[in-house]
Amino acid sequence: MKRDRYTLRGRVVKNQSQSEAGIRVELHDKDRQYDDLIGVSRTDTQGYFEISFTKEDFRQDPGETEPTPDVYFKLFRDSEFLGETEIRPDFSLEPLRTPVTPPDPRQGPHQVKQEGQATSYSIELVALEVPNPEQSKRPPAQPSKDKPGQLQVVDVLPSLDQIHRTGRMASVSAPASSGGDLQGIVESALGGILGHIQRTDNPKTLVDTLTQTFTARQVDGRTVYDWNPQSVSVRASDLGGGITGAQASLYHRAKTAIQDGIRLLNALTPLKPSADRENMEATRAIIRTEMQELLVELGARGGPRILRVDNLFQLLLGEDADSGNQRPGGQLKKLAEYFGLVRGQINTVEEEQNYSNFLTLKDYLQSLRRSWVDYKRTQDSSAGAYIGTQLVRLSQALAVVAESVQEVYRIMELFFLGPEERLSVYIDFTRAKADEEDMELPDDESSRPAFPLDESSRPAFPLPDGTGYSFENTAQLRDSMSIEGLLNWVWRFASEEGPLLAKSGGKLGIRVISETSDRLMVLTQATTYTPIPNAAFRREGVIRALRDLAYQLYQVRQLAEQVTLPSGDTPDDLD
């Protein structure tokens, strides 16, 4: 006889907003003697889990007849115990669904504690589905009497809802045994291999990333793929950008030099008999590691971090870029000292060849450092940034803007500014005006705004770039807009319109991104200085979140402006 099953769905949240995949969630029933383990599940990529159980699962002891369980949760990351929630006695088995008005106390948050101390984890319950009495009375399916030998076919393939996730709730609709929907399973597997969650809706980007991560080679007539773990900075950009221009030239030169240099480093032998072998191997390992890190950094999509590369060269060669046959500083100098790599120690041709290998390694790194210095000079060129590198940075900046819009939504929800109310609250941008304290000079002169602060020329409100927006320009913002309309515009621009413009329009599309982000920056900043008679909107948390969003739009504009238009297409040439 099939028992009636309850299905409890929830989400594990870290630091109030983050999600973590692979967390083991255990649901327990508190009893006087032995607690019952009701069910176990694991979180998917968005932190959701699903546990199915029957009444017999919390009535495991002989003679137990309790109508409802006294539940609590335990969380584990592999074998690591993360904590448990407080006991919720007499947990109702009535249906729980969202949205719930008024809020159901069973929803949570269930704070996770360890040894009495609160942790960064909490559990939010989403739904509790109860058995359908009509379905439990339905007799089991019987084989067809017309065809007694016919086998019963059971469809074990995932449903369309499981394959195509259309919203947040779809990710928790899969059975607990499957570990999430098919989309979540694929993303989780790719995340474990690639080191980050990879979008699977862009086949070209996915193929490019897999090509970088795996290297093919032939072994005994068959193809073997070597896994090369990639850092987040070298993955393919969603906009299709990559390593181009001067960085591509520097990277390919560094790849050859460092690969050959590591082979020479591994082949070095000491020239002095009293060499300390432990110090030799330790120094060799340090140099090898730093050279590998140097190659990864020079090949970073979006451009290498200048301070990071400078530090690596300083560790390898010392403060000054030596040239010729002078002995370098840094770890290479220690290598020469520990190995005794000086001309006075040479007796045979083999030893001279060994010394030549060291000189070749030193020349590789010194030449590469001079090329790096030349590369840094090209970054200040008036020709603008390379479009391939800039597309990666734009992709990251637009993703940040899209995430920030979701953060604004979450903060507004905390202050009970819901979707319907956001549609009804309109912004009259022409009334935007900063208070006098917002226009005062800060104590730090380096952070003072660039606009004048006398009464006659004071702007209406400050912008994130330190300039001011004049009253004359503010008066041109005549068309009002709802809060929801503005946020939806920013989100669509960051997640759909902006990436499409960059991918299909090249430099001309990036110029449109610059203009649109500038407009949205002004509107978002003006919203925070507009007198809106809504108590929830005027909360400090909402205002700060919107100003952070305006600053991130300013950063998108700055990145887009670094890409200059092609020759002959500037506005002056069109006259």
Long-range contacts (C-beta under 8 A, 24 or more apart in sequence): 2-136, 2-140, 3-54, 3-55, 3-56, 4-54, 4-55, 4-131, 4-136, 5-52, 5-53, 5-54, 5-131, 6-52, 6-53, 6-54, 6-93, 6-128, 6-129, 6-130, 6-131, 7-50, 7-51, 7-52, 7-127, 7-128, 7-129, 8-39, 8-50, 8-51, 8-52, 8-53, 8-125, 8-127, 8-128, 9-48, 9-49, 9-50, 9-125, 9-126, 9-127, 9-128, 9-129, 9-172, 10-48, 10-49, 10-108, 10-123, 10-124, 10-125, 10-126, 11-43, 11-46, 11-47, 11-48, 11-49, 11-123, 11-124, 11-126, 11-172, 12-43, 12-47, 12-49, 12-75, 12-121, 12-122, 12-123, 13-47, 13-109, 13-121, 13-122, 13-123, 13-124, 14-47, 14-120, 14-121, 15-120, 16-122, 17-407, 17-410, 18-47, 19-43, 19-45, 19-46, 19-47, 20-47, 20-77, 21-45, 21-46, 21-47, 21-184, 21-188, 21-191, 22-77, 22-78, 22-188, 23-47, 23-49, 23-75, 23-76, 23-77, 23-82, 24-75, 24-76, 24-77, 24-78, 25-49, 25-51, 25-73, 25-74, 25-75, 25-123, 26-73, 26-74, 26-75, 26-76, 27-51, 27-53, 27-71, 27-73, 28-71, 28-72, 28-73, 28-74, 29-57, 29-58, 29-69, 29-70, 29-71, 30-69, 30-70, 30-71, 30-72, 30-87, 30-89, 31-61, 31-64, 31-70, 33-61, 34-60, 34-61, 36-60, 36-61, 36-69, 38-69, 38-71, 39-176, 40-176, 41-176, 42-176, 42-179, 44-171, 44-172, 44-174, 44-179, 44-180, 44-181, 44-184, 44-188, 45-171, 45-180, 45-184, 45-187, 45-188, 45-191, 45-197, 46-168, 46-171, 46-184, 48-126, 48-171, 48-172, 48-180, 49-172, 49-176, 50-172, 50-174, 50-175, 50-176, 51-176, 52-175, 52-176, 68-92, 68-93, 73-110, 73-112, 73-123, 75-112, 75-121, 75-123, 81-114, 82-112, 82-114, 82-119, 82-121, 83-112, 83-113, 83-114, 83-119, 83-121, 84-112, 84-113, 84-114, 85-110, 85-111, 85-112, 85-113, 85-123, 86-110, 86-111, 86-113, 93-128, 93-130, 94-128, 94-130, 95-127, 95-128, 95-129, 95-130, 96-125, 96-126, 96-127, 96-128, 97-127, 97-128, 98-126, 98-127, 126-169, 126-172, 127-172, 158-182, 193-227, 194-230, 194-235, 195-229, 195-230, 195-231, 195-232, 195-235, 196-232, 196-235, 198-235, 199-238, 202-238, 204-240, 205-236, 205-237, 205-238, 205-240, 206-236, 208-236, 208-242, 209-235, 209-236, 212-236, 231-296, 231-300, 233-300, 233-301, 233-302, 234-296, 234-299, 234-300, 234-301, 235-301, 236-301, 237-301, 237-302, 237-391, 237-392, 237-395, 238-395, 238-399, 238-499, 239-391, 239-392, 239-394, 239-395, 239-499, 239-502, 239-503, 240-391, 240-503, 241-301, 241-302, 241-387, 241-388, 241-389, 241-390, 241-391, 241-392, 241-394, 241-395, 242-301, 242-388, 242-389, 242-391, 242-392, 243-299, 243-301, 243-388, 243-389, 244-386, 244-387, 244-388, 244-389, 245-386, 245-388, 245-389, 246-375, 246-378, 246-386, 247-298, 247-303, 247-304, 247-375, 247-386, 247-389, 248-388, 250-298, 250-371, 250-372, 250-375, 251-295, 251-298, 251-299, 253-368, 253-371, 254-294, 254-295, 254-298, 254-299, 254-368, 254-371, 255-295, 255-299, 257-364, 257-365, 257-367, 257-368, 258-291, 258-292, 258-294, 258-295, 258-364, 258-368, 260-364, 261-291, 261-360, 261-361, 261-364, 261-365, 262-288, 262-291, 262-292, 264-357, 264-358, 264-360, 264-361, 265-291, 265-361, 267-354, 267-357, 268-335, 268-339, 268-341, 268-354, 268-357, 268-358, 268-361, 269-339, 269-354, 270-338, 270-339, 270-340, 271-339, 271-340, 271-341, 271-342, 271-345, 271-346, 271-351, 271-354, 271-355, 272-339, 272-340, 272-345, 275-338, 275-339, 275-340, 276-338, 279-338, 280-335, 280-338, 280-339, 283-331, 283-334, 283-335, 283-338, 284-335, 286-331, 287-316, 287-331, 287-332, 287-335, 290-315, 290-316, 290-331, 291-316, 291-365, 298-372, 301-389, 301-392, 302-389, 302-392, 302-393, 302-396, 303-389, 303-392, 303-393, 306-376, 309-372, 313-365, 313-369, 313-372, 316-365, 317-365, 317-366, 317-369, 321-366, 321-369, 321-370, 321-373, 322-366, 323-366, 323-370, 325-359, 328-362, 328-365, 328-366, 332-361, 332-362, 332-365, 382-564, 383-564, 384-562, 384-563, 384-564, 385-562, 385-563, 387-506, 387-507, 387-510, 387-563, 390-510, 390-559, 390-562, 390-563, 391-502, 393-559, 394-498, 394-502, 394-510, 394-513, 394-556, 394-559, 394-560, 395-499, 395-502, 397-552, 397-555, 397-556, 397-559, 398-494, 398-495, 398-498, 398-499, 398-556, 399-494, 400-552, 400-555, 401-490, 401-493, 401-494, 401-549, 401-552, 401-553, 401-556, 402-491, 402-494, 402-495, 404-545, 404-548, 404-549, 404-552, 405-487, 405-490, 405-491, 405-494, 405-549, 406-491, 407-545, 408-487, 408-542, 408-545, 408-546, 408-549, 409-487, 411-541, 411-542, 411-545, 412-536, 412-537, 412-542, 414-541, 415-536, 415-539, 415-541, 415-542, 416-536, 417-483, 417-534, 417-536, 417-537, 417-542, 419-484, 421-534, 421-536, 422-482, 422-483, 422-484, 422-487, 423-482, 423-483, 423-484, 423-485, 424-482, 425-482, 425-483, 425-532, 425-534, 425-537, 426-480, 426-481, 426-482, 426-483, 427-480, 427-481, 427-482, 427-483, 427-486, 427-526, 427-527, 427-530, 427-532, 428-480, 428-530, 429-474, 429-477, 429-478, 429-480, 429-481, 429-523, 429-526, 429-527, 429-530, 430-474, 430-475, 430-477, 430-478, 431-530, 431-531, 432-460, 432-461, 432-469, 432-474, 432-477, 432-526, 432-527, 432-529, 432-530, 433-460, 433-461, 433-474, 433-529, 434-460, 434-461, 434-462, 434-529, 438-462, 438-529, 460-526, 460-529, 461-525, 461-526, 461-529, 462-525, 463-521, 463-522, 463-525, 463-550, 463-554, 464-521, 464-525, 464-547, 464-550, 464-551, 464-553, 464-554, 465-554, 469-522, 469-525, 469-526, 474-526, 477-522, 477-523, 477-526, 481-523, 483-527, 483-537, 486-523, 486-524, 486-527, 489-520, 490-520, 490-524, 490-549, 490-553, 493-517, 493-520, 494-556, 498-556, 507-563, 507-564, 507-565, 507-566, 508-565, 508-566, 508-569, 510-560, 510-563, 511-560, 511-563, 511-565, 513-556, 513-560, 514-557, 514-560, 514-561, 517-553, 517-554, 517-556, 517-557, 517-560, 518-553, 518-557, 520-553, 521-550, 521-553, 521-554, 521-557, 524-549, 524-550, 524-553, 525-550
